[in-house]
Amino acid sequence: MAMAAYLYQGNAVAVVFYGIFAISQLLSPLLPAALVIGQSVAATRLRKKKIYCVDPQRIMTAGKVQVLCADKTGTLTRDNLEHYGGRCIDPATGKFVEFTSDLLATDRLFQQAVASCHAVADLNGQLIGNPVDIEQFRASKATIDPQPEYLDAIQTAPDTNLGKIHVVRRFQFVHARASMSVVILDESTGKLHVFVKGSFERLKAISSARSVPADYDEACADLAREGCYVLAFAHKTLDTADPARVGEFTQDELESGCDMLGLLVFKNMLKSDTAQAIAELKHGSTRTVMITGDTALTGIVIARQCGMIPENTRVLLGECKTPADEIQWVDVDTREPVADIQPHLAELGSDGFSTTELAVGGAAFE
């Protein structure tokens, strides 16, 4: 460029054009073709490893990924949950009864709740709906009447003597509420019942305090630590027996004042190749993070099973009721509160990484 400026005696236009010409000679006209060929070769090599890429241009972007965030259900674990059992609450004592894997051996109201509180539909003999709802309905061994008198009609299992259940009104599951509810007509008694299903935290908040066992939180936490998916059910009987009047009530009015019924428990099993995939990602210096709508304790169990959290690693759980509250940290193994997490995070293992992992609830993350 200095030579061009000298030769052209300060002609600015000539110098600029000469500079552009000189720079363009540094870039090969075959560069775009070379990049495309390189992407095609990379896609072919990935295909040999059974990794398929529908957009080869993203391969170079994938090489820059340092953190991979994955959902739990359906990604790290199998798509379908497996029914594990239930634990009802004795209405006379307000205490939990023993856990049972036989749903038909549970309380009558609990069986009705499991059979009716869902949004499953029967399409030509195939159950359609949320996978959790489908597994719940299958556990009840009930069937759907193709000719309902109201919204839906549920024919309970023959050996339960529960008779037919008519779903008069249904409020679909909403993530913001973390619950759903139905109003059913018990054909054998002529009574209208409200059943509410949702997360055990949500159901505790809307149920009457006298119906919640003293060890409710501990029982739910113990199941979550086993890697279980826990749903809670609540119930109340409506004062009216007229199905036509059900439309007069709002969802909040129907769900308020319910009594806790019990817990329905599912097992969430890992996919066969999850642990290997996590190990390969870590070997490639990619950090793995789990984002799940399930309880944090269940997520921690799955993370440990798949190797996302290494063995002998301390896990601190941070939770709060609202985003404005102060985060409370607890050691998930010892259940002891931790006032300051910085010394734990600063402690390094022999591999140079921290010996402590963090897990946070939704409100704490916000």
C-alpha positions in Angstrom: 0.0 0.0 0.0 2.9 2.4 0.8 4.4 1.6 -2.7 1.1 2.3 -4.3 0.8 5.7 -2.5 4.3 6.6 -3.7 3.7 5.6 -7.3 0.4 7.2 -7.7 1.7 10.5 -6.2 -1.1 10.8 -3.6 -4.0 10.0 -5.8 -6.4 8.8 -3.2 -8.9 7.1 -5.6 -6.1 5.2 -7.3 -4.7 4.1 -3.9 -8.1 2.8 -2.7 -8.8 0.8 -5.8 -5.3 -0.6 -5.8 -5.7 -1.6 -2.1 -9.1 -3.4 -2.8 -7.5 -5.2 -5.8 -4.5 -6.3 -3.6 -6.8 -7.6 -0.8 -9.1 -9.5 -3.3 -6.0 -11.4 -4.6 -5.5 -12.9 -1.1 -9.0 -14.6 -1.2 -9.3 -17.5 -3.5 -12.4 -17.6 -5.7 -12.7 -21.3 -4.8 -13.0 -20.6 -1.1 -16.9 -20.9 -1.0 -16.7 -24.2 -2.9 -14.0 -25.4 -0.5 -16.2 -24.6 2.5 -19.1 -26.5 1.0 -17.0 -29.5 0.2 -15.6 -29.4 3.7 -19.1 -29.4 5.2 -20.2 -32.3 3.0 -17.1 -34.3 4.0 -17.9 -33.6 7.7 -21.5 -34.7 7.2 -20.3 -37.9 5.6 -18.0 -38.7 8.5 -20.7 -38.0 11.0 -23.1 -40.2 9.1 -20.7 -43.1 9.5 -21.0 -42.6 13.2 -24.8 -42.7 12.9 -25.1 -38.9 13.5 -27.3 -37.3 10.8 -27.3 -33.6 10.0 -30.0 -32.2 7.8 -28.3 -28.8 7.6 -24.5 -29.2 7.0 -23.9 -25.5 7.5 -24.7 -25.9 11.2 -21.8 -28.4 11.6 -19.2 -25.6 12.1 -21.6 -23.9 14.6 -21.9 -27.2 16.5 -18.2 -27.2 17.0 -18.4 -24.1 19.1 -21.0 -25.5 21.5 -19.6 -25.5 25.1 -22.8 -26.0 27.1 -25.6 -28.5 26.2 -29.0 -28.1 28.0 -31.3 -31.1 27.9 -34.8 -31.8 29.1 -35.3 -34.8 31.3 -38.4 -36.7 30.3 -38.2 -38.1 26.8 -34.6 -36.9 26.3 -32.5 -38.3 29.1 -35.2 -40.7 30.2 -37.8 -42.9 28.3 -40.8 -41.2 26.8 -43.2 -43.2 28.9 -43.4 -43.3 32.6 -44.1 -46.6 34.4 -46.7 -46.8 37.1 -45.0 -47.6 40.4 -47.7 -47.4 43.0 -49.7 -45.1 45.2 -49.9 -43.9 48.8 -53.3 -42.8 50.2 -54.2 -40.7 53.2 -56.5 -42.1 55.8 -59.3 -39.5 56.2 -59.9 -40.6 59.8 -56.4 -40.0 61.0 -55.0 -37.7 58.4 -51.9 -39.9 58.1 -50.4 -41.8 55.2 -51.1 -45.5 54.8 -48.6 -47.9 53.6 -47.3 -47.6 50.0 -48.9 -50.1 47.6 -48.2 -51.1 44.0 -51.7 -52.4 43.6 -54.0 -49.4 42.7 -57.1 -51.5 43.0 -56.3 -52.0 46.7 -56.5 -48.3 47.5 -59.3 -46.1 48.7 -62.5 -45.8 46.6 -62.2 -42.1 46.0 -58.5 -42.4 45.1 -59.4 -45.0 42.5 -62.1 -42.8 41.0 -59.7 -39.8 40.9 -57.1 -41.9 39.0 -59.6 -43.2 36.6 -61.3 -39.8 35.8 -58.8 -36.9 36.4 -57.1 -36.8 33.0 -57.6 -35.8 29.4 -57.2 -39.1 27.7 -59.4 -39.9 24.7 -60.1 -43.2 22.9 -59.6 -43.1 19.1 -60.5 -46.4 17.5 -59.2 -48.4 20.4 -56.0 -46.3 20.8 -55.5 -44.0 23.8 -54.6 -40.4 22.8 -53.3 -37.8 25.2 -50.4 -36.9 27.5 -48.1 -39.9 28.2 -48.4 -39.5 31.9 -52.2 -39.3 31.7 -52.2 -42.5 29.5 -50.1 -44.4 31.9 -52.3 -43.2 34.8 -55.4 -44.3 33.0 -54.0 -47.7 32.2 -53.1 -48.2 35.8 -56.7 -47.7 36.8 -57.7 -50.6 34.3 -60.8 -48.5 33.4 -62.2 -48.0 29.9 -63.8 -45.1 28.1 -67.4 -45.4 27.0 -67.7 -44.4 23.3 -71.2 -43.0 23.9 -70.9 -40.6 26.9 -73.9 -38.8 28.3 -71.9 -35.8 29.3 -68.3 -34.8 28.5 -66.9 -38.3 29.0 -68.0 -41.6 30.6 -65.5 -43.9 32.4 -66.3 -47.6 33.0 -64.2 -48.6 35.9 -62.6 -52.0 36.3 -65.1 -54.8 36.8 -63.6 -56.1 40.1 -63.7 -52.7 41.8 -67.5 -52.3 42.0 -67.1 -48.6 41.4 -69.7 -48.4 38.6 -69.7 -45.9 35.8 -68.2 -42.4 36.2 -69.5 -39.4 34.2 -67.1 -36.5 33.6 -69.4 -33.5 33.7 -66.7 -30.8 33.5 -63.0 -30.7 32.9 -60.3 -28.0 33.4 -57.2 -28.9 31.3 -53.8 -29.0 32.8 -52.1 -25.6 32.9 -48.4 -25.3 33.6 -48.8 -22.0 35.4 -51.2 -23.6 37.8 -49.4 -27.0 37.9 -52.8 -28.7 38.2 -55.9 -29.8 36.4 -59.4 -30.8 37.7 -62.6 -32.6 36.8 -66.1 -32.7 38.1 -67.6 -36.2 38.0 -71.0 -37.7 38.6 -70.8 -41.0 40.5 -73.6 -43.0 38.9 -73.8 -45.5 41.9 -74.4 -42.7 44.5 -75.7 -39.8 42.4 -73.2 -37.5 44.0 -71.0 -34.9 42.3 -67.3 -35.0 43.1 -64.4 -32.6 42.3 -61.0 -34.2 41.8 -57.8 -32.1 41.5 -54.5 -33.5 40.2 -51.1 -31.8 40.1 -47.7 -31.4 41.6 -47.5 -32.2 45.3 -46.4 -28.7 46.1 -49.4 -27.2 44.3 -51.9 -29.6 45.8 -50.6 -28.9 49.3 -51.1 -25.2 48.8 -54.8 -25.5 47.8 -55.8 -28.4 50.1 -57.2 -28.0 53.5 -54.5 -28.0 56.1 -56.2 -30.6 58.3 -56.1 -33.2 55.4 -52.3 -32.8 54.8 -50.2 -35.3 56.8 -47.5 -33.8 59.1 -44.8 -35.8 57.2 -46.2 -34.8 53.7 -43.1 -32.9 52.5 -40.7 -35.5 53.8 -42.7 -38.4 52.2 -42.8 -36.6 48.8 -39.1 -35.7 49.1 -38.2 -39.3 49.8 -40.0 -40.5 46.7 -38.3 -37.8 44.6 -34.9 -38.9 45.9 -35.7 -42.4 44.6 -36.1 -40.8 41.1 -39.9 -41.1 41.2 -42.4 -38.8 39.4 -45.0 -37.9 42.0 -48.6 -36.6 41.4 -50.9 -35.6 44.2 -54.7 -35.9 44.2 -57.3 -33.9 46.2 -61.1 -34.2 46.5 -64.3 -32.6 47.7 -68.0 -33.4 47.3 -70.2 -30.7 45.9 -73.3 -29.6 47.8 -75.4 -29.8 44.7 -76.3 -33.0 42.9 -77.5 -31.3 39.8 -75.0 -31.5 36.9 -76.5 -28.5 35.2 -75.3 -26.3 38.0 -71.7 -27.2 37.7 -71.2 -24.5 35.0 -72.0 -21.8 37.6 -68.7 -22.4 39.5 -65.3 -21.1 38.5 -62.2 -23.3 38.6 -60.9 -21.6 41.7 -64.3 -22.1 43.5 -64.4 -25.8 42.6 -60.8 -26.5 43.7 -60.9 -24.5 46.9 -61.4 -26.4 50.2 -60.4 -29.8 48.8 -59.1 -32.6 51.0 -55.8 -34.4 50.1 -56.4 -37.9 48.9 -52.9 -39.3 48.3 -50.0 -39.7 45.9 -49.7 -41.5 42.6 -46.1 -42.5 41.9 -44.4 -43.3 38.6 -40.9 -44.4 37.8 -38.8 -42.6 35.1 -36.2 -44.9 33.7 -33.1 -43.8 31.8 -32.7 -44.5 28.1 -30.1 -47.2 27.4 -27.7 -44.8 25.7 -28.0 -41.7 27.9 -25.0 -42.4 30.1 -22.8 -43.1 27.1 -23.9 -39.9 25.4 -23.3 -37.8 28.5 -19.8 -39.3 28.9 -19.0 -38.6 25.2 -20.1 -34.9 25.6 -18.0 -34.5 28.7 -15.0 -36.1 26.9 -15.4 -33.4 24.3 -15.3 -30.7 27.0 -19.0 -29.9 26.6 -20.7 -29.0 29.9 -24.1 -30.7 30.3 -27.1 -29.1 32.1 -30.5 -30.5 32.8 -33.6 -28.3 32.6 -36.8 -30.0 33.8 -40.3 -29.2 34.9 -40.1 -32.1 37.4 -39.0 -31.6 41.0 -35.4 -30.7 41.5 -34.8 -33.8 43.7 -35.9 -36.1 40.9 -33.7 -34.3 38.4 -30.7 -34.7 40.7 -31.3 -38.5 41.0 -31.5 -38.8 37.2 -28.4 -36.6 36.8 -26.5 -38.9 39.0 -27.7 -42.0 37.3 -26.6 -40.8 33.9 -23.3 -39.4 35.0 -24.2 -35.7 34.5 -23.3 -35.3 38.2 -20.0 -37.3 39.0 -19.9 -39.8 41.8 -19.0 -38.4 45.3 -20.0 -34.9 44.3 -21.8 -32.7 46.8 -25.1 -31.2 45.5 -26.5 -28.0 46.9 -30.2 -27.3 46.2 -31.3 -23.6 46.1 -35.0 -22.9 46.5 -37.3 -20.0 47.4 -41.0 -19.4 47.4 -41.0 -16.3 45.1 -38.2 -14.7 43.0 -38.1 -11.8 45.4 -37.2 -14.1 48.4 -33.7 -15.0 49.5 -32.4 -18.3 48.1 -32.1 -21.0 50.8 -29.3 -23.6 50.1 -29.5 -27.1 51.4 -27.2 -30.1 51.0 -29.5 -32.7 49.4 -27.7 -35.7 51.0 -27.3 -34.4 54.6 -30.4 -32.1 54.4 -28.4 -29.5 56.3 -28.7 -25.8 55.4 -25.7 -24.1 53.8 -25.3 -20.4 54.6 -22.4 -19.6 52.1 -21.9 -21.7 49.0 -18.7 -20.0 47.8 -16.3 -22.1 49.9 -17.9 -25.3 48.6 -17.6 -24.1 44.9 -14.0 -23.1 45.5 -13.1 -26.6 46.6 -11.5 -28.5 43.7 -11.0 -32.2 43.2 -8.0 -34.1 41.8 -9.3 -33.5 38.2 -9.3 -29.7 38.7 -13.1 -29.3 38.7 -15.3 -28.3 41.6 -16.5 -31.0 43.9 -19.9 -29.3 44.3 -22.8 -29.0 41.9 -25.7 -26.6 42.1 -29.4 -27.3 41.5 -32.0 -24.5 41.6 -35.8 -24.4 41.6 -37.8 -22.3 39.2 -38.3 -19.3 41.5 -34.7 -19.4 42.6 -33.5 -19.4 39.0 -35.6 -16.3 38.2 
